[in-house]
Amino acid sequence: MPTILRQDGFRFFFYSREGNEPPHIHVVGHDGEMKVWLNTLTVAKVFNLSPSHQKLVMEIVSQNRDLLIKKWGEFHG
């Protein structure tokens, strides 16, 4: 599971066997996790993250969306 980005106490990564799903990123940190669809910038799931941390994650994903989609394509071909 390659790590693409680390920022503000979060690790942004994807799993190697998820190539048949639309591009998305998994995020862990601050005792919680999220999964975000990159094409629509919507939350697929969230567990144990405060609303302020969810907002921060979405800001980071939005700011790095092009990089995250590029890395998804490079890895999942």
Buried (B, 14 or more C-beta within 10 A) or exposed (E): EEEBBEBEEBBBBBEEEBEEBEBBBBBBBBEBBBBBBBEEEEBBEBEEBEEEBBEBBBEBBEEBBEEBBEBBEEBBE
